Amino acid sequence: MDFFMDFHAKFTQNFIDDNRWLLIVHGLRTTLTITFFALILGVCLGFLTALVRVTYDKTGKLRRLNTFARFYLTVVRGTPMLVQLMIIYYVIFSPWPFVSAIIIAVIAFGINSGAYVAEIFRSGIMSIDPGQMEAGRSLGLTYNQTMRRIITPQAIKNVLPALGNESISLLKETSVAGYIGIRELTRSGDIIRSRTYEAFLPLIAVAAIYLCLVLIMTAGVSRLERRLAVSDRR
């Protein structure tokens, strides 16, 4: 009985008093916002980077863009996400303090995600049978038309599950956004901890929310994989 009374008192202190549960709600909304827009930016940037690299590998064209793409991939994949976020916030955007920290976070996470998405798309394109390209060219299509109408649709279908997993990783990576003053989910839990001097409940609540989100996204990826497997057998 004493345990339940103590738990109720701590729960009230952490979430009910001063409407502290609103901090969690606001943090969750911020986390989902950053994840959503960063994923869109990452997919667009990654797709373009993959096209540049594949075009160079297959035709030898776009040499300078390919050099830049390789540099981008090397730097982004070789340095920690937190360091990239802080450099973009404190160094690159320091002359423009009016830019929202959330926008900066979207840019930083989008650039980071784009490097990994680029390799996902590149592997998906390279996995397509070279005969598909030859067949398209034999039908009179140009290289660009063959890539757009034949190769790319198949590659996108193949990499959708991997993109789903990347979105899950991106969601969890946004937990470091608090280092630039953003009240995302993890930071909101830490604010509650600093006000109540009680670490267990707010941090467990944050962990549980992340776990629920990841389970939902994992279920969605698994369902997508099953659908793609069924369509492949038809």
C-alpha positions in Angstrom: 0.0 0.0 0.0 2.8 2.4 0.9 4.4 1.6 -2.5 1.3 2.7 -4.4 0.9 5.8 -2.3 4.5 6.8 -2.9 4.2 6.1 -6.6 1.0 8.2 -6.8 2.7 11.1 -5.0 5.8 11.0 -7.3 3.6 10.6 -10.4 1.6 13.7 -9.3 4.8 15.6 -8.6 6.4 14.8 -11.9 3.5 15.1 -14.3 0.4 16.6 -12.8 1.8 19.5 -10.7 2.2 22.7 -12.8 0.9 20.7 -15.8 4.4 19.2 -16.3 2.9 16.6 -18.6 2.6 19.4 -21.2 6.4 19.5 -21.4 6.3 15.8 -22.5 3.6 16.6 -25.1 5.4 19.6 -26.4 8.7 17.6 -26.5 7.1 14.8 -28.4 5.6 17.1 -31.0 9.0 18.8 -31.5 10.7 15.4 -31.9 8.2 14.2 -34.5 8.4 17.5 -36.3 12.2 17.4 -36.6 12.1 13.7 -37.6 9.5 14.2 -40.3 11.1 17.1 -42.1 14.7 15.9 -41.6 13.6 12.6 -43.2 12.2 14.4 -46.2 15.3 16.4 -46.6 17.5 13.4 -46.1 15.6 11.3 -48.7 15.8 14.1 -51.3 19.5 14.8 -50.6 20.4 11.1 -50.5 18.6 10.3 -53.7 20.4 13.1 -55.6 23.7 12.1 -54.2 23.1 8.4 -55.1 22.2 9.4 -58.7 25.4 11.4 -59.0 27.5 8.5 -57.8 25.8 5.9 -59.9 25.9 8.1 -63.0 29.7 8.5 -62.5 30.2 4.8 -61.9 28.2 3.9 -65.1 29.1 6.6 -67.5 32.1 8.5 -66.1 30.2 11.8 -66.2 29.7 14.3 -63.3 33.2 13.8 -62.1 33.3 17.0 -60.0 29.9 16.4 -58.5 31.0 12.8 -57.7 34.1 14.1 -56.0 32.0 16.5 -53.9 29.5 13.6 -53.1 32.3 11.3 -51.9 33.7 14.1 -49.7 30.2 14.8 -48.3 29.7 11.1 -47.5 33.1 10.7 -46.0 32.8 13.7 -43.7 29.2 13.1 -42.6 29.6 9.4 -42.0 32.9 9.8 -40.3 32.0 12.3 -37.7 29.5 12.1 -34.8 26.0 13.4 -35.3 26.2 15.6 -32.1 29.4 17.3 -33.4 27.8 18.0 -36.7 24.7 19.5 -35.0 26.8 21.8 -32.8 29.0 22.9 -35.7 26.0 23.8 -37.8 24.3 25.6 -34.9 27.3 27.4 -33.3 29.5 27.9 -36.3 27.6 27.9 -39.6 24.4 29.6 -38.4 26.0 31.8 -35.7 25.8 34.9 -38.0 22.0 34.4 -38.3 20.7 34.2 -34.7 17.1 34.8 -36.0 17.0 31.3 -37.6 15.0 28.9 -35.5 16.9 26.2 -33.7 14.3 23.7 -34.9 15.0 24.6 -38.5 18.7 24.3 -37.9 18.1 20.9 -36.3 16.1 19.8 -39.4 18.9 20.8 -41.7 21.6 19.1 -39.5 19.7 15.8 -39.1 18.6 15.9 -42.8 22.2 16.3 -44.0 23.3 13.5 -41.7 20.5 11.2 -42.8 21.1 12.0 -46.4 24.6 10.5 -46.3 23.1 7.1 -45.2 20.1 7.3 -47.5 22.5 8.0 -50.4 24.2 4.6 -49.8 20.9 2.9 -49.4 19.6 4.3 -52.7 23.0 3.6 -54.4 23.0 0.0 -53.3 19.4 -0.4 -54.4 20.2 1.0 -57.9 23.3 -1.1 -58.3 21.3 -4.2 -57.3 19.2 -3.9 -60.4 20.2 -6.3 -63.1 22.4 -4.5 -65.7 20.3 -6.2 -68.4 17.5 -3.7 -67.4 19.6 -0.8 -68.5 20.6 -2.6 -71.7 17.0 -3.4 -72.5 16.0 0.2 -72.0 18.7 1.5 -74.2 17.8 -1.1 -76.9 14.3 0.3 -76.9 15.7 3.7 -77.9 15.5 5.3 -74.4 18.3 7.6 -73.3 20.3 6.9 -70.2 18.3 9.4 -68.2 15.0 8.0 -69.5 16.0 4.5 -68.6 17.0 5.5 -65.1 13.8 7.4 -64.6 11.3 4.9 -66.0 12.9 1.5 -65.4 15.8 1.5 -62.9 14.7 4.0 -60.3 11.2 2.6 -59.7 12.6 -0.8 -59.1 15.3 0.5 -56.9 12.9 2.5 -54.7 10.8 -0.6 -54.2 13.8 -2.5 -53.1 15.1 0.1 -50.6 11.8 1.0 -48.9 12.3 -1.3 -45.9 15.9 0.0 -45.4 14.5 3.6 -45.6 12.0 2.6 -42.9 14.9 1.5 -40.7 16.7 4.7 -41.3 13.7 6.7 -40.2 13.7 4.7 -36.9 17.4 5.5 -36.4 16.7 9.2 -37.2 13.9 9.4 -34.6 16.3 8.2 -31.9 19.1 10.4 -33.0 17.0 13.5 -32.5 17.4 13.0 -28.8 20.6 15.0 -28.9 18.8 18.1 -30.2 18.6 19.4 -26.6 22.3 20.3 -26.8 21.3 23.4 -28.9 18.5 24.4 -26.6 15.6 22.6 -28.3 13.0 21.2 -25.9 12.5 17.9 -27.7 11.3 14.7 -25.9 14.5 13.8 -24.1 15.2 17.4 -23.0 11.7 17.8 -21.7 12.1 14.8 -19.5 15.4 16.2 -18.2 13.7 19.5 -17.4 11.1 17.7 -15.3 13.9 15.9 -13.5 15.7 19.1 -12.8 12.6 20.6 -11.3 11.4 17.7 -9.2 14.8 16.1 -8.4 13.3 12.8 -9.3 15.0 11.1 -12.2 13.2 7.7 -12.4 9.7 8.6 -13.6 10.4 11.3 -16.2 13.3 9.4 -17.8 11.3 6.1 -17.8 8.4 8.0 -19.4 10.6 9.3 -22.1 12.1 5.9 -22.7 8.6 4.3 -22.9 7.4 6.9 -25.4 10.5 6.3 -27.6 9.9 2.6 -27.4 6.3 2.9 -28.4 7.2 5.0 -31.4 9.9 2.6 -32.5 7.5 -0.4 -32.1 4.9 1.4 -34.2 7.4 2.3 -36.9 8.9 -1.2 -36.8 5.5 -2.8 -37.2 4.9 -0.5 -40.2 8.3 -1.5 -41.8 7.5 -5.2 -41.2 4.1 -4.8 -42.8 5.6 -3.0 -45.8 8.2 -5.8 -46.2 5.4 -8.4 -46.2 3.5 -6.4 -48.9 6.5 -6.1 -51.0 7.3 -9.8 -50.7 3.7 -10.7 -51.8 3.9 -8.3 -54.8 7.3 -9.9 -55.8 5.7 -13.4 -55.9 2.9 -12.3 -58.2 
